[in-house]
Amino acid sequence: MSKNESKYMPFLRQCFVTASVALNIVGHGAVIGYAAVLIPALRSPDSPIVATPSQESWIASIIGFALIVGNFIVTPLMDTLGRKKSHLLTILPNMTGWFMLLMVNNVAGLIIARFLQGIAMGMLGPLGSIIIGEMTDPKNRGAFLTSVSLSLTIGVLFSHALGTYFSWQQNALICSFITFISLILIIYAPESPSWLISKGRYEKGSEIFFWLRGKDDRQRMELEDLIAAQKTARKSSIGEEKQAIGERVKRLFNYLCKTSKKPEFYKPILIMFLLYTMFQFAGINVLSSYVMDIVHQLIGPDANAKVIMVALDVERLVCNLLAVFLMKTMKRRTLLFSTAGICVLSYLGISSIPFAISGEIFPLEYRGLGGGISVWALSLNFFVAVKSFPVLIGTVGLPVTYCLYAGILVICLVVIYFLMPETKDRTLQDIENSFRGWTAEDYRNAEPLNGKVITEMRRCSSHILY
């Protein structure tokens, strides 16, 4: 292998792993956008399936409820089966959903198919960013994580674009190929070295780690720190496994009680709860599901809603590409409040920022617990926003509905302004200490006596994609 090949191969391998996740997310973006194609088609006089307005809202919103189910399913699987096998399992309900959409002839079948696809989305939500976070280099990790929201946008655009030329059944068939191709990539992707090392498989984990990251001194140091930390954690867990079940449950309850009082635990959860609420009520999924209805109400029944729908998706794609650059150049708070302010006025949606912040704000110790709790806000608000939207515009009208959503955004922004610290270019430990209320004196007391600085591993703590 030449010098140039050895320099760029680790990066290309990380791109391959990220692509396996990103392409799967594209398929999930197609699921979100599919409602805007399916619902208008069901209203056609020659449609073989007739749905009431209430049933239409269930078809669009059932995904939000299913997301919670998927979150619960994948949480134990990630640790017991590993990242790769869990990733493979996300394909099954999504593919089943696409094939059901081809075969069913009633509303109940459509809702079940969408529910299965929502489970797949809920499973990939925590898993996808963990895979990217554990298998990419810290210097490229931010850009790789930004591909999450970018892939979701591409999926919505793809599904909407297909809807302008093909029937909803043909649309489902074509979208299923995206999920199938991602299955092929997942099969050839390696297992997470972090998970292997956490299970005591140090040799195999080290081999994959160097295959993904190269073998320079910085990578060797990170691997040594990872193995040392996991060996300590395994000794602790082995001691706990020997305890009686009652004692372990009691220890867990005491741990949760003590942890819930720590500001470095409850403050990030509260911040993410508000950010995920903003994410849904800023309009991204409501717009994806009901864009044709919104266009007809705003412009009129003669408007070419399909073309406008695709144009809005292209605009959203351009903004996601711009976000990759802005995340590297602007502070998180500045970017959040400026874009959220635009959303209050224009209802364009917020996509990349909450996911980036979720990857920085949780301490490593509470990544699973805190991320798992905060995801409920994303999933529940998905369901509430999409399910209630047609009801609201039917009772109070579109302008009042938009004002209501804008009010929710303003309230969330005011609270976040006082709670959320700046996270850009800060280590996870520094962010964690800021929630604890550390002062300059605390930092001086924490400095090592020998003057050596320990390099911190910057690991992604993001769990949610949608």
C-alpha positions as CSV (number, residue, x, y, z in Angstrom):
1,M,0.0,0.0,0.0
2,S,1.4,3.4,-1.0
3,K,1.8,6.3,1.4
4,N,-1.2,8.2,-0.1
5,E,-3.4,5.1,0.0
6,S,-2.5,4.6,3.7
7,K,-3.3,8.2,4.4
8,Y,-6.8,8.3,2.8
9,M,-8.0,4.7,3.3
10,P,-9.1,5.2,6.9
11,F,-11.2,8.3,5.9
12,L,-12.8,6.4,3.0
13,R,-13.6,3.5,5.3
14,Q,-15.3,5.9,7.7
15,C,-17.2,7.3,4.7
16,F,-18.4,3.7,3.9
17,V,-19.6,3.1,7.4
18,T,-21.4,6.5,7.5
19,A,-22.9,5.7,4.1
20,S,-24.5,2.5,5.4
21,V,-26.2,4.6,8.1
22,A,-27.0,7.6,5.8
23,L,-28.6,5.5,3.1
24,N,-30.8,3.8,5.6
25,I,-31.8,7.2,6.9
26,V,-32.6,8.3,3.3
27,G,-35.2,5.4,3.2
28,H,-36.7,6.8,6.5
29,G,-36.9,10.2,5.0
30,A,-38.8,8.7,2.2
31,V,-41.2,7.2,4.8
32,I,-41.8,10.7,6.2
33,G,-42.4,12.3,2.8
34,Y,-44.6,9.5,1.6
35,A,-47.6,10.7,3.5
36,A,-47.7,13.8,1.3
37,V,-48.0,11.5,-1.8
38,L,-50.3,8.9,-0.3
39,I,-53.0,11.0,1.3
40,P,-53.8,13.2,-1.8
41,A,-53.9,9.9,-3.9
42,L,-56.4,8.4,-1.5
43,R,-58.7,11.4,-2.1
44,S,-58.9,10.6,-5.9
45,P,-62.3,9.5,-7.1
46,D,-60.8,6.3,-8.6
47,S,-58.8,5.4,-5.5
48,P,-59.4,1.8,-4.4
49,I,-59.0,2.8,-0.8
50,V,-61.2,5.6,0.7
51,A,-60.0,7.3,4.0
52,T,-61.8,9.8,6.2
53,P,-59.9,12.9,7.3
54,S,-59.4,11.3,10.8
55,Q,-57.9,8.2,9.1
56,E,-55.7,10.4,7.0
57,S,-54.2,12.0,10.1
58,W,-53.6,8.6,11.6
59,I,-51.8,7.5,8.4
60,A,-49.5,10.5,8.7
61,S,-49.0,10.6,12.4
62,I,-48.8,7.0,13.5
63,I,-45.0,7.1,12.8
64,G,-44.6,9.4,15.9
65,F,-46.2,6.8,18.2
66,A,-44.2,3.9,16.6
67,L,-41.0,5.8,17.1
68,I,-41.3,5.3,20.9
69,V,-41.8,1.6,20.4
70,G,-38.7,1.4,18.3
71,N,-36.7,3.3,20.9
72,F,-37.6,0.8,23.6
73,I,-36.8,-2.2,21.3
74,V,-33.4,-1.1,20.2
75,T,-32.0,0.1,23.6
76,P,-31.3,-3.5,25.0
77,L,-30.4,-4.9,21.5
78,M,-27.6,-2.4,21.0
79,D,-25.8,-3.7,24.1
80,T,-26.6,-7.4,23.7
81,L,-26.5,-8.0,20.0
82,G,-24.1,-5.3,19.0
83,R,-24.3,-2.3,16.7
84,K,-24.2,-4.2,13.4
85,K,-26.8,-6.8,14.1
86,S,-29.1,-4.2,15.6
87,H,-28.6,-2.1,12.4
88,L,-29.5,-5.1,10.3
89,L,-32.7,-5.6,12.3
90,T,-33.9,-2.0,11.5
91,I,-34.2,-3.1,7.8
92,L,-36.8,-5.8,8.5
93,P,-39.8,-3.6,9.6
94,N,-39.1,-1.0,7.0
95,M,-39.0,-3.4,4.1
96,T,-42.1,-5.2,5.5
97,G,-43.9,-1.8,5.6
98,W,-43.0,-1.0,1.9
99,F,-44.2,-4.4,0.7
100,M,-47.4,-4.1,2.7
101,L,-48.1,-0.7,1.1
102,L,-48.0,-2.6,-2.3
103,M,-50.4,-5.3,-1.2
104,V,-53.0,-3.9,1.2
105,N,-56.5,-2.8,0.1
106,N,-57.8,-1.0,3.2
107,V,-56.9,1.8,5.6
108,A,-56.1,-0.5,8.5
109,G,-53.4,-2.1,6.4
110,L,-51.9,1.3,5.4
111,I,-51.7,2.3,9.1
112,I,-50.1,-1.0,10.1
113,A,-47.5,-0.6,7.3
114,R,-46.7,2.9,8.5
115,F,-46.5,1.8,12.1
116,L,-43.9,-0.9,11.2
117,Q,-41.9,1.7,9.3
118,G,-42.1,4.0,12.3
119,I,-40.7,1.2,14.5
120,A,-37.7,1.0,12.2
121,M,-37.2,4.7,12.4
122,G,-37.3,4.6,16.2
123,M,-34.7,1.8,16.2
124,L,-32.3,3.6,13.9
125,G,-32.8,6.9,15.8
126,P,-30.5,6.1,18.8
127,L,-28.4,3.6,16.8
128,G,-27.4,5.6,13.8
129,S,-25.6,8.4,15.5
130,I,-24.0,6.0,18.0
131,I,-22.5,4.0,15.0
132,I,-21.2,7.1,13.4
133,G,-19.9,8.5,16.7
134,E,-18.0,5.3,17.6
135,M,-16.6,4.5,14.2
136,T,-15.3,7.9,12.9
137,D,-12.4,10.1,13.8
138,P,-13.2,13.1,16.1
139,K,-11.9,15.6,13.6
140,N,-14.4,14.4,11.0
141,R,-17.2,13.4,13.3
142,G,-19.1,16.7,13.2
143,A,-19.4,16.6,9.4
144,F,-20.3,12.9,9.4
145,L,-23.1,13.6,12.0
146,T,-24.4,16.4,9.9
147,S,-25.1,13.8,7.1
148,V,-27.9,12.5,9.3
149,S,-30.3,15.5,8.8
150,L,-29.0,15.8,5.2
151,S,-29.9,12.2,4.4
152,L,-33.3,12.7,5.9
153,T,-33.9,15.7,3.7
154,I,-32.7,13.8,0.6
155,G,-35.2,11.0,1.4
156,V,-38.1,13.4,1.7
157,L,-37.2,15.1,-1.5
158,F,-36.8,11.7,-3.3
159,S,-40.2,10.5,-2.2
160,H,-41.9,13.8,-3.1
161,A,-40.2,13.8,-6.5
162,L,-41.3,10.3,-7.3
163,G,-44.9,11.3,-6.3
164,T,-45.0,13.8,-9.2
165,Y,-44.5,11.0,-11.8
166,F,-45.5,7.7,-10.3
167,S,-48.5,6.3,-8.4
168,W,-48.2,5.7,-4.6
169,Q,-47.8,2.0,-5.2
170,Q,-44.9,2.5,-7.6
171,N,-43.4,5.1,-5.3
172,A,-43.4,2.4,-2.5
173,L,-41.7,-0.1,-4.7
174,I,-38.9,2.3,-5.8
175,C,-38.3,3.5,-2.2
176,S,-37.9,-0.1,-1.1
177,F,-34.8,-0.4,-3.2
178,I,-33.1,2.3,-1.2
179,T,-33.6,0.2,2.0
180,F,-32.4,-2.9,0.2
181,I,-29.2,-1.2,-1.0
182,S,-28.5,0.0,2.6
183,L,-28.9,-3.6,3.7
184,I,-26.1,-4.6,1.4
185,L,-23.8,-1.9,2.8
186,I,-24.6,-2.9,6.4
187,I,-23.7,-6.5,5.7
188,Y,-20.2,-5.5,4.6
189,A,-19.7,-2.9,7.3
190,P,-17.7,-3.9,10.4
191,E,-18.9,-4.2,14.0
192,S,-18.2,-1.2,16.2
193,P,-14.8,-1.5,17.9
194,S,-16.1,0.2,21.0
195,W,-18.8,-2.4,21.5
196,L,-16.3,-5.3,20.9
197,I,-13.9,-3.8,23.5
198,S,-16.8,-3.3,25.9
199,K,-17.5,-7.0,25.7
200,G,-13.8,-7.9,26.3
201,R,-13.0,-8.7,22.7
202,Y,-9.9,-6.5,22.8
203,E,-8.0,-8.1,19.9
204,K,-10.8,-8.0,17.4
205,G,-11.9,-4.5,18.6
206,S,-8.3,-3.2,18.2
207,E,-8.0,-4.7,14.7
208,I,-11.2,-3.0,13.5
209,F,-10.3,0.3,15.3
210,F,-7.0,0.5,13.4
211,W,-8.7,-0.6,10.1
212,L,-11.1,2.4,10.5
213,R,-8.8,5.0,12.0
214,G,-5.2,4.2,11.0
215,K,-2.2,3.6,13.3
216,D,-0.7,7.0,14.3
217,D,0.2,7.9,17.8
218,R,-3.1,9.8,18.4
219,Q,-5.1,6.8,17.4
220,R,-3.1,4.4,19.6
221,M,-3.5,6.7,22.6
222,E,-7.3,6.9,22.1
223,L,-7.5,3.1,21.8
224,E,-5.4,2.6,24.9
225,D,-7.6,5.0,26.9
226,L,-10.7,3.2,25.6
227,I,-9.5,-0.2,26.5
228,A,-8.3,0.9,30.0
229,A,-11.7,2.6,30.7
230,Q,-13.6,-0.5,29.5
231,K,-11.5,-2.9,31.6
232,T,-12.3,-0.8,34.7
233,A,-16.0,-0.8,33.8
234,R,-16.1,-4.6,33.2
235,K,-14.5,-5.2,36.6
236,S,-17.3,-3.1,38.2
237,S,-20.0,-4.8,36.2
238,I,-18.8,-8.3,37.1
239,G,-19.0,-7.4,40.8
240,E,-22.6,-6.2,40.3
241,E,-23.6,-9.4,38.4
242,K,-22.7,-11.5,41.5
243,Q,-25.3,-9.6,43.6
244,A,-28.8,-10.8,44.2
245,I,-31.5,-9.4,41.9
246,G,-33.2,-7.5,44.7
247,E,-29.9,-5.8,45.7
248,R,-29.2,-4.8,42.1
249,V,-32.7,-3.3,41.7
250,K,-32.2,-1.4,44.9
251,R,-28.9,-0.1,43.8
252,L,-30.4,0.9,40.4
253,F,-33.2,2.8,42.2
254,N,-30.8,4.6,44.4
255,Y,-28.6,5.5,41.4
256,L,-31.6,6.9,39.5
257,C,-32.7,9.0,42.5
258,K,-29.2,10.5,43.0
259,T,-28.6,11.0,39.3
260,S,-31.9,12.8,38.8
261,K,-30.7,15.5,41.2
262,K,-27.5,16.3,39.4
263,P,-27.6,19.4,37.2
264,E,-25.3,17.8,34.6
265,F,-28.1,15.2,34.2
266,Y,-31.4,17.0,34.3
267,K,-30.3,20.3,32.6
268,P,-29.3,18.6,29.3
269,I,-32.5,16.6,29.3
270,L,-34.6,19.7,29.8
271,I,-32.7,21.5,27.1
272,M,-33.1,18.6,24.6
273,F,-36.7,18.3,25.5
274,L,-37.3,21.9,24.5
275,L,-35.1,21.6,21.4
276,Y,-37.0,18.5,20.2
277,T,-40.3,20.2,20.8
278,M,-39.1,23.1,18.7
279,F,-37.9,20.7,16.1
280,Q,-41.4,19.3,15.6
281,F,-43.4,22.5,15.9
282,A,-41.0,24.4,13.7
283,G,-42.8,22.5,10.9
284,I,-40.3,20.1,9.4
285,N,-42.4,16.9,9.6
286,V,-45.8,18.7,9.4
287,L,-44.6,20.3,6.2
288,S,-43.3,17.0,4.8
289,S,-46.6,15.3,5.5
290,Y,-49.2,18.0,4.5
291,V,-47.3,20.2,2.1
292,M,-49.8,19.8,-0.7
293,D,-52.7,20.8,1.6
294,I,-50.8,23.8,2.9
295,V,-50.0,24.9,-0.7
296,H,-53.6,24.7,-1.8
297,Q,-54.8,26.7,1.2
298,L,-52.2,29.4,0.8
299,I,-52.2,29.8,-3.0
300,G,-55.4,28.2,-4.1
301,P,-56.7,25.0,-5.6
302,D,-55.3,25.7,-9.0
303,A,-51.7,25.8,-7.7
304,N,-49.2,23.2,-9.0
305,A,-48.7,21.8,-5.5
306,K,-46.4,18.9,-6.7
307,V,-43.9,21.3,-8.3
308,I,-44.0,23.6,-5.3
309,M,-43.5,20.6,-2.9
310,V,-40.4,19.5,-4.7
311,A,-39.1,23.1,-4.8
312,L,-39.5,23.4,-1.1
313,D,-37.6,20.1,-0.6
314,V,-34.7,21.4,-2.8
315,E,-34.6,24.6,-0.7
316,R,-34.4,22.5,2.4
317,L,-31.6,20.4,0.9
318,V,-29.6,23.5,0.1
319,C,-30.1,24.8,3.7
320,N,-28.9,21.4,5.1
321,L,-25.8,21.7,2.9
322,L,-25.2,25.2,4.1
323,A,-25.6,23.9,7.7
324,V,-22.5,21.8,7.3
325,F,-20.4,25.0,6.7
326,L,-22.2,27.0,9.4
327,M,-21.7,24.3,12.0
328,K,-18.0,24.8,11.6
329,T,-17.9,28.6,11.6
330,M,-20.7,29.8,13.8
331,K,-21.3,29.3,17.5
332,R,-24.2,26.9,18.4
333,R,-26.2,29.5,20.3
334,T,-25.9,32.1,17.6
335,L,-27.0,29.6,14.9
336,L,-29.8,28.3,17.0
337,F,-31.4,31.6,17.9
338,S,-31.0,33.1,14.5
339,T,-32.5,30.2,12.6
340,A,-35.2,29.7,15.2
341,G,-36.1,33.4,14.9
342,I,-36.5,32.9,11.2
343,C,-38.7,29.9,11.8
344,V,-41.0,31.9,14.1
345,L,-41.6,34.3,11.2
346,S,-41.6,31.9,8.2
347,Y,-42.2,28.3,9.4
348,L,-39.3,26.8,7.5
349,G,-38.2,24.2,10.0
350,I,-35.1,23.4,12.2
351,S,-33.2,20.3,11.3
352,S,-29.4,20.1,11.9
353,I,-29.0,22.1,15.1
354,P,-30.8,19.9,17.7
355,F,-29.0,16.8,16.5
356,A,-25.6,18.5,16.7
357,I,-26.3,19.8,20.2
358,S,-27.5,16.4,21.4
359,G,-24.1,15.0,20.3
360,E,-22.3,17.4,22.6
361,I,-24.5,18.2,25.6
362,F,-24.9,14.8,27.4
363,P,-22.1,13.6,29.7
364,L,-20.7,10.2,28.6
365,E,-22.0,8.5,31.8
366,Y,-25.6,9.5,31.1
367,R,-25.5,9.1,27.3
368,G,-27.9,6.2,27.2
369,L,-30.3,7.2,30.0
370,G,-30.4,10.9,29.2
371,G,-30.7,10.4,25.5
372,G,-33.4,7.7,26.0
373,I,-35.5,10.1,28.2
374,S,-35.1,13.1,25.9
375,V,-36.2,11.1,22.8
376,W,-39.7,10.9,24.2
377,A,-40.1,14.6,23.5
378,L,-39.2,14.1,19.9
379,S,-41.4,11.1,19.3
380,L,-44.5,12.4,21.2
381,N,-44.3,15.8,19.6
382,F,-44.0,14.2,16.2
383,F,-47.3,12.4,16.9
384,V,-49.0,15.4,18.4
385,A,-47.9,17.9,15.8
386,V,-48.8,15.8,12.8
387,K,-52.0,14.3,14.2
388,S,-53.4,17.7,15.4
389,F,-52.5,19.8,12.3
390,P,-55.5,18.9,10.2
391,V,-57.8,19.2,13.2
392,L,-56.4,22.7,14.0
393,I,-56.6,24.1,10.4
394,G,-60.2,22.7,10.2
395,T,-61.3,24.4,13.4
396,V,-59.3,27.6,13.8
397,G,-57.7,27.9,10.4
398,L,-54.1,28.0,9.1
399,P,-53.1,31.5,10.3
400,V,-54.1,30.8,13.9
401,T,-52.4,27.3,13.8
402,Y,-49.2,29.0,12.6
403,C,-49.5,31.6,15.4
404,L,-49.9,28.8,18.0
405,Y,-46.8,27.0,16.7
406,A,-44.8,30.2,16.7
407,G,-45.8,30.8,20.3
408,I,-44.5,27.3,21.3
409,L,-41.2,28.2,19.6
410,V,-40.9,31.5,21.4
411,I,-41.6,29.9,24.8
412,C,-39.0,27.2,24.2
413,L,-36.4,29.7,23.0
414,V,-36.8,31.9,26.1
415,V,-36.2,29.0,28.4
416,I,-33.3,27.7,26.3
417,Y,-31.6,31.1,26.3
418,F,-31.1,30.9,30.1
419,L,-30.2,27.2,30.3
420,M,-28.1,26.2,27.3
421,P,-24.3,26.9,27.4
422,E,-22.2,27.4,24.2
423,T,-20.8,24.0,23.2
424,K,-18.8,24.8,20.0
425,D,-15.1,23.9,20.3
426,R,-15.5,22.8,23.9
427,T,-14.7,19.3,25.2
428,L,-17.4,17.1,26.6
429,Q,-15.8,17.3,30.0
430,D,-15.8,21.1,29.9
431,I,-19.5,21.2,29.0
432,E,-20.3,18.8,31.7
433,N,-18.4,20.9,34.3
434,S,-20.3,24.0,33.1
435,F,-23.6,22.3,34.1
436,R,-22.1,21.4,37.4
437,G,-21.3,25.1,38.0
438,W,-17.5,24.8,38.0
439,T,-15.5,28.0,38.6
440,A,-11.9,28.8,37.6
441,E,-10.8,27.7,41.0
442,D,-12.4,24.3,40.5
443,Y,-10.5,23.9,37.2
444,R,-7.2,24.8,38.9
445,N,-7.8,22.3,41.7
446,A,-8.5,19.6,39.1
447,E,-5.2,20.0,37.2
448,P,-2.8,17.0,37.5
449,L,0.1,17.5,39.8
450,N,2.6,16.2,37.2
451,G,1.4,18.8,34.7
452,K,0.5,16.3,32.1
453,V,-2.7,16.9,30.1
454,I,-4.8,13.9,29.5
455,T,-6.4,13.9,26.0
456,E,-10.1,13.5,26.2
457,M,-11.9,11.3,23.8
458,R,-14.7,13.3,22.2
459,R,-17.4,10.8,21.7
460,C,-20.9,11.4,20.2
461,S,-23.8,11.2,22.6
462,S,-26.5,11.8,20.1
463,H,-29.3,9.3,20.0
464,I,-32.0,10.7,17.9
465,L,-32.3,11.3,14.1
466,Y,-35.9,12.4,13.7
